Amino acid sequence: MKRRSRQSNYFPCKVETLQQDLFSDFFNSSPDLASKKVSVEGKTAIIIYMDYLVKEEEVFSHVTTKIQEAKQLDYQTIESDIPITDIMELKTLDEIGGALLEGYVCVYIEKEKSSLVIPVPRIDQRKPGKAETETLIFGPRISFSESIDMNMNFIHKRLDTKTLTVEKFIIGDMIPTEVRLLYLSDIANDEAVQEMRDRLNSLKIDDVLESSALTQYIEDNSYSIFPQFLVTELPDRFCYSLKEGRVGLLVDKSPSGVIAPVSFLSFFQTTEDIYTRWNMGSFIRLMRIVAMFLSITLTPLYVAALTYHYEIIPDALLVSLGHSRSRVPFPPLLEALILEFLIELIREAGARLPTKVGQTMGIVGGIVIGQAIVQAGFTSNILIIIVALSALASFTTPSYLMGSAIRIIRFPLILLAGFWGFIGLIFSFAFIAIHLVKQRSLSFPYFVPIYPFQPRDFDNSFLRLPFLWSNKRAYSNRPKKIRRFQKPNR
């Protein structure tokens, strides 16, 4: 929208002038701008609002009716008669236009030096539902909503402590969006808080589309495929991270929160690991890490072995492989790329279709297409099994962003394995390891506790030890209070 910049006071003016300037200049002749003139004992006032942004029944009952029933027309009387708080007086056209876009009602009395704005916003929001991308068996299943006020309510219910600190930022030059920075002042590291504060203050962008988009503006390395901030739908995981000494971000109109700093292994953990027994939680964490490694290595190993390293394959398996590939016209590299691309195509189609149709598409489509391409001789049975196992292993990653990164990494690994065999695989693994070692999250090391080596943090990353043994927060977060509780004497 076109807006005029006014350095001096806009008032006093005629009510028609204010109405015309808002209508034609600020809102580009928007048909949604509603206005009504009211006269009381010779004085004229105008009530202006955007009809789709306010509760019109409350505008009529709390504003229009109260002004018409007023004994005298002045701002002090209006403010005392109207049962609404947070009423403000504004003096410029830009301020009034911005308030109208936030659900305020403008009341201007002719020849006055300012205008009164009254908050009557219409808040349309969905009810809290279950998380879609972070499914849990144990623990709270409620997810964030698009309302930042409702999300703050979730946080305060779980963190009922005076040390919970909330800082408000308005980001976006064209479309201002509210962003909240949350942390526990007695636990969070001051350097992490200040670093996040500085990054938010330095942003000069038109608008913030969503919390995931915001992380791409403030992350340490925008060229890396690995996510450096954890985006979660779950309030309980958000609160648990704050209690561990991290900082969080909530973005208005976004149904997810942002957590930082995080490590690479943080994306393979869930709060469900804490709700289950410690031995089961440790087993599941280790299984996810092993599954991640298998997901990125199984198909490249198949390509490398069949292209350059037949000698490492046992004789019995080599006969089976030769028989399975006897009708395949493609080299192993092209065969693997075609099948991996087909799996990703089915996965993406299933994710975009309605839930019931998507599940049917994934199961039936995978079986039918897989059987058809084997019978047609485009691929071997063994590669079908390997690619299916790789896909299943990638789905064990709790974070959708990290799971997507792992699936994408497979493609360059397959190419390098097809061109240079095991040498290409060793080179690619070394490159990934160096990249992870150099990576940072909010200026904190990303690959801890592996590098820098922190064996004391193994119980907060690889394992989930019993609560009585794990009474310390992760050293890598550098919290002010390292102890969660004092171990009892038994």
Backbone torsions as a table, in degrees:
resi	resn	phi	psi	omega
1	MET	NA	144.5	179.0
2	LYS	-80.1	132.7	-179.6
3	ARG	-130.7	142.4	176.7
4	ARG	-93.1	141.5	176.9
5	SER	-95.3	121.8	-177.8
6	ARG	-123.6	117.4	-179.7
7	GLN	-83.6	-31.7	-177.2
8	SER	-99.1	171.3	178.8
9	ASN	-62.9	141.1	-179.4
10	TYR	-86.2	-24.8	-175.1
11	PHE	-98.7	161.9	-0.1
12	PRO	-78.8	155.6	177.8
13	CYS	-154.9	175.8	176.5
14	LYS	-82.0	154.5	-179.7
15	VAL	-63.9	-34.0	178.3
16	GLU	-65.5	-34.9	179.9
17	THR	-66.5	-45.5	178.3
18	LEU	-62.1	-44.9	-179.5
19	GLN	-62.0	-43.8	-177.4
20	GLN	-69.2	-41.4	-178.6
21	ASP	-67.0	-41.4	177.6
22	LEU	-65.2	-41.1	-176.0
23	PHE	-69.9	-50.9	-171.8
24	SER	-87.9	-32.3	-172.0
25	ASP	-97.9	-56.6	-172.4
26	PHE	-75.0	-42.0	-174.9
27	PHE	-107.5	12.9	175.0
28	ASN	50.9	49.5	176.9
29	SER	56.9	43.8	-179.5
30	SER	-68.2	133.2	177.9
31	PRO	-73.7	-7.3	-177.5
32	ASP	-88.4	-6.3	179.7
33	LEU	-81.2	114.8	-178.7
34	ALA	-106.4	148.5	-179.7
35	SER	-147.8	154.4	178.2
36	LYS	-149.1	131.7	177.3
37	LYS	-92.0	142.6	178.9
38	VAL	-133.3	135.5	178.6
39	SER	-121.0	131.5	177.9
40	VAL	-135.7	114.2	177.6
41	GLU	49.3	51.6	173.6
42	GLY	85.1	-9.7	178.0
43	LYS	-97.9	143.4	-178.3
44	THR	-115.4	134.4	176.4
45	ALA	-129.0	156.9	177.0
46	ILE	-127.8	138.0	178.9
47	ILE	-111.7	121.6	-175.6
48	ILE	-127.4	138.1	178.4
49	TYR	-160.7	162.5	172.3
50	MET	-91.4	117.3	-168.0
51	ASP	-66.0	-27.0	-179.3
52	TYR	-87.5	-3.5	-179.5
53	LEU	-105.6	-6.1	-176.9
54	VAL	-125.6	163.3	172.1
55	LYS	-87.4	103.0	-172.3
56	GLU	-63.8	-32.1	178.2
57	GLU	-66.3	-34.6	177.4
58	GLU	-76.5	-32.6	174.3
59	VAL	-59.4	-43.3	-179.4
60	PHE	-69.3	-46.1	-174.3
61	SER	-78.2	-37.9	-173.8
62	HIS	-96.4	-22.5	-176.2
63	VAL	-114.0	-63.6	-175.3
64	THR	-60.5	-49.8	-177.9
65	THR	-63.5	-41.1	-178.8
66	LYS	-65.6	-37.6	178.9
67	ILE	-69.0	-41.0	179.1
68	GLN	-65.8	-30.5	-179.6
69	GLU	-88.3	-4.1	-177.7
70	ALA	-68.0	143.7	179.5
71	LYS	-73.4	-33.7	176.2
72	GLN	-142.0	152.2	-172.4
73	LEU	-101.7	95.8	172.3
74	ASP	-150.6	161.3	-172.7
75	TYR	-64.9	-35.8	-179.1
76	GLN	-63.7	-42.2	178.9
77	THR	-67.0	-43.9	-179.6
78	ILE	-61.3	-44.6	-178.0
79	GLU	-65.0	-34.8	179.0
80	SER	-76.5	-29.3	-178.1
81	ASP	-83.1	-29.5	-175.7
82	ILE	-83.9	124.2	-176.7
83	PRO	-82.2	53.4	-179.3
84	ILE	-134.5	136.9	178.1
85	THR	-92.8	178.4	177.3
86	ASP	62.2	33.3	175.0
87	ILE	-80.3	136.9	-176.5
88	MET	-127.5	158.1	172.0
89	GLU	-109.8	128.8	-179.0
90	LEU	-122.5	155.6	-172.4
91	LYS	-125.5	-1.2	-179.5
92	THR	-126.8	157.3	-179.5
93	LEU	-66.4	-38.8	179.1
94	ASP	-62.1	-41.7	179.9
95	GLU	-65.1	-40.8	179.7
96	ILE	-66.9	-45.3	178.8
97	GLY	-60.3	-41.9	177.4
98	GLY	-64.1	-38.4	178.5
99	ALA	-66.6	-39.4	178.5
100	LEU	-61.9	-35.3	178.8
101	LEU	-71.6	-13.6	177.8
102	GLU	-100.3	8.2	177.2
103	GLY	92.8	21.3	176.4
104	TYR	-90.6	158.5	173.1
105	VAL	-110.4	129.2	-179.9
106	CYS	-94.4	128.9	174.7
107	VAL	-120.7	118.2	-179.9
108	TYR	-124.6	126.3	175.7
109	ILE	-96.7	128.4	-175.0
110	GLU	-56.1	138.1	177.9
111	LYS	75.1	5.7	175.1
112	GLU	-82.4	160.8	-176.1
113	LYS	-91.7	2.6	179.2
114	SER	-156.2	173.9	178.6
115	SER	-123.5	150.0	179.6
116	LEU	-99.0	133.3	175.2
117	VAL	-120.5	133.7	-172.6
118	ILE	-121.7	126.2	-178.4
119	PRO	-77.5	116.6	173.2
120	VAL	-136.1	57.7	-172.6
121	PRO	-74.3	146.4	170.9
122	ARG	-93.1	118.6	-177.4
123	ILE	-109.2	102.0	176.8
124	ASP	-99.2	114.0	-177.5
125	GLN	-144.4	150.1	178.7
126	ARG	-80.1	159.4	176.9
127	LYS	-73.7	153.1	178.2
128	PRO	-59.3	136.2	-179.5
129	GLY	-127.3	-169.5	178.7
130	LYS	-84.1	150.8	177.8
131	ALA	-67.4	138.5	-178.0
132	GLU	-92.2	-37.0	-175.4
133	THR	-100.7	-9.8	179.7
134	GLU	-128.5	83.4	-176.9
135	THR	-83.0	133.8	180.0
136	LEU	-120.8	151.5	171.9
137	ILE	-97.2	-43.1	176.6
138	PHE	-109.9	151.5	174.8
139	GLY	94.7	174.0	-179.5
140	PRO	-62.0	136.9	-178.9
141	ARG	-107.0	-1.7	-177.8
142	ILE	-67.8	145.1	-177.6
143	SER	-118.8	164.9	174.9
144	PHE	-63.2	157.0	174.5
145	SER	-114.7	-177.4	-179.3
146	GLU	-80.4	-6.6	-179.9
147	SER	-93.9	121.6	-179.6
148	ILE	-68.7	-28.9	177.3
149	ASP	-67.1	-43.0	177.2
150	MET	-65.6	-38.5	179.0
151	ASN	-65.5	-38.5	176.4
152	MET	-64.8	-34.1	176.9
153	ASN	-63.2	-41.8	176.4
154	PHE	-59.2	-43.7	-177.0
155	ILE	-65.6	-46.5	-177.1
156	HIS	-64.9	-32.5	178.1
157	LYS	-66.1	-32.7	-178.3
158	ARG	-92.2	-24.7	-179.7
159	LEU	-122.1	71.0	-179.1
160	ASP	-84.6	73.1	-178.3
161	THR	-141.3	147.0	-178.4
162	LYS	-73.5	-13.6	179.8
163	THR	-83.1	-6.9	176.0
164	LEU	-68.4	116.4	-177.2
165	THR	-108.7	133.3	-179.0
166	VAL	-125.2	126.2	176.5
167	GLU	-117.9	138.0	-174.9
168	LYS	-104.8	133.4	176.3
169	PHE	-128.1	142.8	173.6
170	ILE	-111.7	113.9	-175.1
171	ILE	-118.8	134.1	179.0
172	GLY	122.0	114.9	180.0
173	ASP	-77.3	-35.0	-178.8
174	MET	-91.5	-46.1	178.8
175	ILE	-124.7	93.7	-178.2
176	PRO	-62.7	133.3	179.8
177	THR	-128.0	137.1	-178.9
178	GLU	-82.9	131.9	177.5
179	VAL	-127.1	132.9	179.1
180	ARG	-110.4	132.3	173.7
181	LEU	-102.3	123.6	-176.3
182	LEU	-122.4	141.5	175.7
183	TYR	-165.7	161.9	175.1
184	LEU	-95.4	115.3	-171.0
185	SER	-64.1	-25.6	-178.9
186	ASP	-89.9	-3.1	-177.9
187	ILE	-123.6	-44.5	-173.2
188	ALA	-63.1	144.6	177.9
189	ASN	-71.6	130.2	-176.6
190	ASP	-63.2	-34.3	-179.8
191	GLU	-66.1	-39.9	178.7
192	ALA	-65.4	-42.4	179.3
193	VAL	-62.8	-46.1	-178.3
194	GLN	-66.9	-37.5	178.9
195	GLU	-63.4	-44.2	177.9
196	MET	-65.8	-39.7	179.2
197	ARG	-62.4	-43.4	-179.9
198	ASP	-64.9	-40.7	-179.1
199	ARG	-66.4	-38.4	178.2
200	LEU	-68.3	-41.1	-179.9
201	ASN	-67.6	-26.2	-177.5
202	SER	-84.5	-6.1	-177.7
203	LEU	-71.8	129.0	174.6
204	LYS	-128.3	84.4	-176.2
205	ILE	-130.7	164.5	-178.9
206	ASP	-69.9	-46.4	-179.1
207	ASP	-161.0	168.4	177.2
208	VAL	-111.0	112.3	-177.2
209	LEU	-70.6	-43.8	-174.4
210	GLU	-167.0	166.1	-177.0
211	SER	-62.6	-37.2	177.9
212	SER	-64.4	-36.0	176.9
213	ALA	-69.7	-35.7	179.0
214	LEU	-62.3	-39.5	-179.1
215	THR	-61.4	-29.5	-178.8
216	GLN	-73.3	-19.2	175.2
217	TYR	-82.1	-29.5	-170.8
218	ILE	-113.5	3.1	-179.4
219	GLU	-74.0	163.5	-174.6
220	ASP	-72.9	-38.7	-176.9
221	ASN	-136.0	101.6	-176.9
222	SER	-75.3	-9.2	-179.9
223	TYR	-91.6	-9.0	-178.5
224	SER	-79.7	145.2	177.4
225	ILE	-80.2	-18.3	-177.7
226	PHE	-85.0	133.2	177.1
227	PRO	-68.3	138.1	-179.1
228	GLN	-104.7	-11.2	173.0
229	PHE	-122.2	145.4	-179.7
230	LEU	-92.6	123.0	178.0
231	VAL	-104.6	123.8	-175.0
232	THR	-132.1	147.7	174.4
233	GLU	-91.4	-10.8	-168.3
234	LEU	-98.4	119.4	176.4
235	PRO	-61.2	-34.1	-177.9
236	ASP	-68.3	-36.1	176.4
237	ARG	-70.0	-37.6	177.2
238	PHE	-60.3	-47.0	-178.7
239	CYS	-68.3	-39.0	177.9
240	TYR	-60.9	-40.0	179.4
241	SER	-65.8	-38.3	176.3
242	LEU	-63.0	-39.1	179.3
243	LYS	-69.4	-19.3	177.1
244	GLU	-86.4	-1.6	176.9
245	GLY	103.3	7.0	178.3
246	ARG	-89.0	173.6	176.1
247	VAL	-113.9	155.0	-178.1
248	GLY	-131.3	157.8	177.7
249	LEU	-127.9	137.2	170.5
250	LEU	-120.8	134.2	-178.2
251	VAL	-116.0	131.3	178.1
252	ASP	-60.9	140.2	-179.9
253	LYS	70.6	17.7	177.5
254	SER	-122.5	129.7	-177.7
255	PRO	-88.7	33.3	179.4
256	SER	-151.9	155.4	177.5
257	GLY	-111.6	162.4	-177.6
258	VAL	-116.5	136.4	-178.7
259	ILE	-122.9	136.5	177.7
260	ALA	-157.0	155.6	-9.1
261	PRO	-77.7	155.3	179.3
262	VAL	-132.0	162.3	176.2
263	SER	-108.8	171.5	178.5
264	PHE	-59.1	-39.4	-177.4
265	LEU	-75.6	-15.0	178.0
266	SER	-62.4	-27.2	-177.7
267	PHE	-77.4	-5.8	178.2
268	PHE	-109.4	15.2	179.9
269	GLN	-117.5	151.8	173.8
270	THR	-137.9	163.0	175.3
271	THR	-68.3	-18.7	177.2
272	GLU	-63.8	-27.6	176.4
273	ASP	-62.0	-29.4	-178.9
274	ILE	-83.3	-33.2	-178.0
275	TYR	-73.9	-25.2	179.1
276	THR	-87.7	175.9	176.7
277	ARG	-62.8	151.1	-173.0
278	TRP	-62.9	-38.5	-179.0
279	ASN	-69.3	-38.6	177.0
280	MET	-67.7	-40.4	178.5
281	GLY	-62.0	-41.1	178.4
282	SER	-65.8	-42.5	180.0
283	PHE	-61.3	-44.2	-177.7
284	ILE	-66.3	-40.2	178.0
285	ARG	-61.4	-47.4	179.8
286	LEU	-64.2	-36.5	179.8
287	MET	-64.4	-39.6	178.7
288	ARG	-63.7	-41.1	-179.5
289	ILE	-66.4	-43.0	177.5
290	VAL	-64.1	-41.2	179.2
291	ALA	-62.2	-38.9	177.7
292	MET	-61.5	-43.7	-179.8
293	PHE	-65.5	-43.2	178.5
294	LEU	-63.8	-36.5	-177.2
295	SER	-61.6	-36.5	-176.8
296	ILE	-93.7	-6.3	-175.8
297	THR	-113.4	-26.7	-172.2
298	LEU	-60.2	-54.8	-178.1
299	THR	-65.9	-45.1	175.7
300	PRO	-59.3	-36.8	177.6
301	LEU	-64.6	-39.4	176.8
302	TYR	-60.5	-46.3	-178.6
303	VAL	-64.9	-45.0	-178.3
304	ALA	-64.8	-42.1	-177.2
305	ALA	-66.9	-44.1	-177.5
306	LEU	-75.2	-23.8	-178.1
307	THR	-86.6	-41.6	-171.9
308	TYR	-128.1	-22.2	-165.8
309	HIS	-127.5	56.1	177.7
310	TYR	-59.9	-26.6	-173.7
311	GLU	-65.8	-21.1	-178.6
312	ILE	-84.8	-9.6	-178.1
313	ILE	-87.2	129.6	177.2
314	PRO	-58.2	149.6	-175.2
315	ASP	-58.8	-43.4	-178.2
316	ALA	-62.4	-41.7	179.4
317	LEU	-72.3	-31.5	-179.7
318	LEU	-64.9	-37.8	177.0
319	VAL	-64.0	-44.1	179.1
320	SER	-63.6	-40.0	178.8
321	LEU	-65.5	-42.4	179.8
322	GLY	-62.8	-40.5	178.2
323	HIS	-67.1	-38.6	-178.5
324	SER	-68.3	-33.7	-177.0
325	ARG	-97.6	8.3	-175.4
326	SER	-63.9	-27.8	-178.1
327	ARG	-102.3	-1.5	-176.3
328	VAL	-81.7	122.2	-176.7
329	PRO	-84.6	-6.3	-175.0
330	PHE	-102.6	153.1	171.1
331	PRO	-68.1	159.2	-177.3
332	PRO	-54.7	-36.0	-179.4
333	LEU	-61.9	-51.6	-178.7
334	LEU	-67.3	-37.6	178.0
335	GLU	-59.9	-45.9	-179.0
336	ALA	-67.4	-41.5	-179.9
337	LEU	-63.6	-41.4	179.4
338	ILE	-62.2	-45.4	-177.1
339	LEU	-70.1	-39.8	177.5
340	GLU	-63.6	-41.3	178.2
341	PHE	-64.9	-37.4	179.0
342	LEU	-65.6	-41.4	177.5
343	ILE	-62.6	-43.4	178.8
344	GLU	-65.5	-34.9	178.2
345	LEU	-64.6	-44.7	178.5
346	ILE	-65.0	-41.8	179.9
347	ARG	-62.8	-44.8	-179.0
348	GLU	-67.2	-40.0	177.9
349	ALA	-64.0	-42.0	179.2
350	GLY	-65.1	-32.7	179.9
351	ALA	-73.3	-29.7	-176.1
352	ARG	-89.6	-19.0	179.4
353	LEU	-80.5	162.0	173.9
354	PRO	-54.7	155.1	-168.4
355	THR	-53.2	-54.3	-176.6
356	LYS	-66.5	-40.4	178.8
357	VAL	-67.7	-38.3	-179.6
358	GLY	-64.3	-41.0	177.5
359	GLN	-63.0	-43.2	178.4
360	THR	-63.5	-40.6	179.8
361	MET	-62.6	-42.4	-178.1
362	GLY	-66.5	-42.3	-176.9
363	ILE	-77.5	-57.9	-176.5
364	VAL	-65.8	-44.6	-179.9
365	GLY	-60.0	-42.5	179.8
366	GLY	-64.6	-43.7	-179.0
367	ILE	-67.3	-49.9	-175.6
368	VAL	-64.6	-49.5	-177.7
369	ILE	-66.8	-40.8	179.1
370	GLY	-61.2	-46.2	179.0
371	GLN	-64.7	-38.1	-177.7
372	ALA	-67.2	-43.4	-176.9
373	ILE	-72.8	-26.5	174.6
374	VAL	-69.9	-45.2	179.4
375	GLN	-65.8	-32.1	178.9
376	ALA	-77.2	-10.2	177.5
377	GLY	84.4	18.4	179.4
378	PHE	-82.3	-22.0	-179.4
379	THR	-154.0	171.4	-178.2
380	SER	-100.5	159.4	178.2
381	ASN	-62.6	-38.6	-176.2
382	ILE	-66.0	-40.8	178.5
383	LEU	-66.7	-34.9	175.5
384	ILE	-57.5	-45.2	180.0
385	ILE	-63.7	-45.5	-177.6
386	ILE	-63.5	-46.1	-179.1
387	VAL	-65.9	-38.3	178.2
388	ALA	-64.3	-42.3	177.6
389	LEU	-63.9	-40.6	178.0
390	SER	-61.9	-42.1	179.1
391	ALA	-65.2	-43.9	178.8
392	LEU	-62.4	-41.6	-179.5
393	ALA	-62.9	-37.1	-179.3
394	SER	-69.2	-26.6	-178.7
395	PHE	-77.7	-8.5	177.3
396	THR	-77.3	-12.7	179.6
397	THR	-71.5	122.2	-176.6
398	PRO	-64.1	-31.9	-177.6
399	SER	-87.0	125.5	179.3
400	TYR	-64.6	-39.5	-179.1
401	LEU	-64.8	-42.6	178.7
402	MET	-70.1	-38.3	176.7
403	GLY	-61.1	-39.5	177.2
404	SER	-66.4	-39.5	178.3
405	ALA	-62.2	-41.3	-179.8
406	ILE	-64.8	-40.8	179.9
407	ARG	-66.7	-36.5	179.6
408	ILE	-70.5	-36.1	-178.6
409	ILE	-60.9	-30.2	-178.5
410	ARG	-57.3	-35.5	-174.7
411	PHE	-65.6	-50.8	176.0
412	PRO	-64.1	-31.1	176.9
413	LEU	-65.4	-40.2	177.4
414	ILE	-63.5	-41.8	179.4
415	LEU	-62.9	-46.4	-179.8
416	LEU	-65.3	-38.0	177.7
417	ALA	-65.9	-35.7	179.1
418	GLY	-72.6	-29.7	-178.9
419	PHE	-86.1	-41.0	-172.5
420	TRP	-129.3	8.5	176.7
421	GLY	65.8	-140.7	-177.9
422	PHE	-64.7	-29.3	177.1
423	ILE	-62.4	-42.7	177.1
424	GLY	-64.1	-37.7	178.1
425	LEU	-66.5	-43.7	179.3
426	ILE	-62.5	-41.8	178.0
427	PHE	-61.9	-44.0	-178.0
428	SER	-67.3	-40.6	177.9
429	PHE	-65.4	-38.0	177.4
430	ALA	-65.2	-40.5	179.1
431	PHE	-63.4	-44.0	179.5
432	ILE	-63.5	-43.0	-179.4
433	ALA	-63.2	-43.7	178.9
434	ILE	-64.1	-40.8	179.1
435	HIS	-62.1	-43.7	-180.0
436	LEU	-67.2	-35.7	178.6
437	VAL	-66.0	-37.9	-178.8
438	LYS	-79.5	-17.2	-174.3
439	GLN	-69.3	149.2	178.5
440	ARG	-130.3	153.9	173.8
441	SER	-129.0	110.1	-175.2
442	LEU	55.1	39.3	-179.6
443	SER	69.8	9.1	175.5
444	PHE	-100.0	150.7	179.2
445	PRO	-57.1	139.5	-174.1
446	TYR	-94.1	-26.1	-172.3
447	PHE	-103.3	19.2	175.2
448	VAL	-70.2	150.3	4.4
449	PRO	-90.3	11.5	179.0
450	ILE	-74.1	-47.3	175.1
451	TYR	-146.8	122.3	-6.8
452	PRO	-60.6	144.4	-174.9
453	PHE	-69.3	117.9	-178.5
454	GLN	-130.1	82.2	-179.1
455	PRO	-61.4	-23.7	179.8
456	ARG	-68.2	-18.0	-178.7
457	ASP	-96.8	7.2	-179.4
458	PHE	-63.7	-32.4	179.9
459	ASP	-74.6	-8.7	175.8
460	ASN	-109.2	7.6	-177.8
461	SER	-134.5	-73.0	-178.0
462	PHE	-73.6	-39.7	-171.5
463	LEU	-117.5	166.8	172.1
464	ARG	-131.0	94.7	-175.9
465	LEU	-78.9	165.2	176.0
466	PRO	-56.6	149.7	-176.0
467	PHE	-57.9	-37.9	-177.7
468	LEU	-68.3	-21.7	177.1
469	TRP	-91.3	-26.1	-174.3
470	SER	-108.0	75.7	-177.9
471	ASN	-103.0	11.5	-178.8
472	LYS	-122.0	144.4	174.9
473	ARG	-76.4	166.1	-178.2
474	ALA	-63.7	128.1	178.3
475	TYR	-64.9	-29.5	-176.2
476	SER	-65.7	-22.9	176.3
477	ASN	-80.2	-11.7	-178.6
478	ARG	50.3	54.3	179.6
479	PRO	-73.4	158.8	177.7
480	LYS	-68.5	-38.8	178.3
481	LYS	-111.5	111.7	-175.8
482	ILE	-81.1	-28.6	-176.5
483	ARG	-90.2	133.8	172.8
484	ARG	-80.2	-39.2	-178.7
485	PHE	-159.5	167.6	177.5
486	GLN	-91.3	128.8	-179.7
487	LYS	-64.1	134.3	178.9
488	PRO	-73.9	150.9	176.4
489	ASN	-85.7	119.1	-179.0
490	ARG	-126.5	NA	NA
